[in-house]
């Protein structure tokens, strides 16, 4: 919201659930090649989200608390996803040095980038859901997809997007 809306931006952001803190590390989850590729893609997307949120923060000072909570959620998810891959004896790809993003120089562009970040994460986790028959992995990915959809709605509200929700987050 813009600077004139004060009350909404001064409130603490809603708590963002990041799912169970470490069931991924409790027991190694077996990953076949297709699931491994999907989870690695989701990890890359989480890394990109963390990187891109720095640009959001730089251009949207009104929503810095919201941005901070979103980054924190993505960091927890990144770490848990990397842990899942390592426990399954699979490669956890490191972050890239930089990512291709649109130009961001004002609040509206920052909010649009945040919407894109969450849409990309939703697509990655939706792909994980469809990549496996493993019930535990599907449950985890569906939970993360739900969390991502909630963050997407928050950004769409701030951007005054219409509609605020999308029928199938992550659908391309």
ZIMOQUI-V322096 format. One line per field, one symbol per residue. ss: DSSP state (H for helix, E for strand, L for the rest). A space follows every 50 residues. Layout:
# ZIMOQUI-V322096
ss=???
This chain:
# ZIMOQUI-V322096
ss=LLHHHLHHHHLLLLLLLLLLLLHHHHLLLLLLHHHHHHHHHHHHHHHHHH HHHHHHHHHLHHHHHHHHHHHHHHHHHHHHHHHHHHHLLLLLLLLLLLLL LLLLLLHHHHHHHHHHHHHHHHHHHHHHHHLLLLHHHHHHHHHHHHHHHH HHHHHHHHLLLLLLLLLLLLLL
